[in-house]
Amino acid sequence: MHASVPLARLRTEERESRLLFAGLFAIFLPIAAAARVLPRRWRPAPLGPQGRRSILGEAKAAASTIIPFVYMG
């Protein structure tokens, strides 16, 4: 935490970040659910070394992957 940044600004940025994550999660949740109903050959490859995740885990991973790109200049 930087001493020069007001606490109110940090709270606002944290709230924006959480709202952004919630919005992206809401977008990716139906996509992850739809991917489960697709035939096996049409499904995307498993994410990461741990293989297939739960639907909630896949939506969370997708939302977490996108967030850094939103804050790039």
N, C-alpha and C positions, 0 to 999 in steps of 0.2 A: 504494500500500500504506500502510495506517495503522500508525503506530508503536505504537498502543495495542492492536492486535489481535494475539494470539499467533500465531506461525507455524503451530502445530499446528491451530488453528482454521481458518486460511486453507486449509491442505491438506485438511482435512475438507470444507470447503465446495466446494473445487475437485473433490474426488472425488465428492461428491453431485451436482454439476452435470454431470460427465461421465457418471455412471451414469444420470441423468435423460435426458440427450441420447441415450445408447445405447438406453434403453428406448423413447423416443419414435421414434427412428429405426427400431427393430425393428417398431413398430406401423405406421408410415407406409410402410415399404418394400413390404409386400404390397398396400397400398392403391394405391400408385403403379404397381405391376406390374399390378394388376387394371384400373386405368384405361386401360392400354395395350391391353387386349384388348377393351374396350368398343367398340361401333360409334362412328364419328367424331362423330355428332350427340349422343351421350350423354356424351362426354368433357368434362371441365371445361375452361374456357378456359385458354390458356397463361399461365403466371405471369410477370409482369414484362415489360419491354421486349425482353428477349433471346429471347422466344418459348419454345418447348419445350426442356426440359432432358433429361438422361439420367434413367433411373429412380432412380439413386442421388442425382443432383442434386435431383430433386423431393422425395425422402424427406428429404434433408438440409435443404432449404429449409423444408419443413413443420415439421420438428422444431425448427429454429432460430426459427421464427415463434411457436411455442407456449411456448417456455421463459420469455420475459419475463413472460408471464401467470401462470406458476406462482409466481413470486416476488412478485407483487403482493399486498399485504396483505389 
